[in-house]
């Protein structure tokens, strides 16, 4: 059974955990940048990103403080943000992704005035596509960059800010 997951703001103390998750081979395979990240570059990037008012980071934890994944929102405009998620490698395949997505999107919408959240996913990453669709993301379009695989764009509108 999955424990109840809550969200807390990510901090620099989460650096090592996020670094390990980001460099996991499966995570790298599904990322747009599949290269291994050096620790020094990661820690510098995270420190700067945590200070950036256009980025929101949440860590999913259970009642014992065990970490399940990280979700980041990058503000793209006055109305929109893009979501990125990494599920802890030992928690994959247990429905954690959809919990993290649902809870973090709800929290993000309540903390900001954004009207929509965009998710870009490799079309071959069917588990991620299913997790996002399970919580209400809809297919917007797909595209292919030169010499790369197809990318699927999904969107979630804020429940109280529907476009009419």
C-alpha angles and dihedrals in degrees: 000000000000115000119231109277121212129181131239131177111268116243136190087267086071091060097102093046095048090045092055092046093047093051095047107122094237092048091049091048091056096042124094087233104048097177120113111257120227114236095236092053091045094051092047091048093047094049091051093042093051089055093048111103088207092064128071120192126192129181118206112224137170128227090275093053095253111152120234105176148318130252124195128190119199114200108231102174144344087283107030149050136184122232127218124183138187119187117205106262093237091052099054120121094028102096093261095126095060091047092051092046095048096045096042094047091050091050093044093051090049092050097046140037093237117138100201144021122212124207121194114196135171105256089229090061094087094166092059093043090053093047092053094044091048090064096045108276112145129209110259103174142310132231142176126223116213112286092357135102125266119281123210119211116207128182137203120195121212108259094231095038103055115164110242 
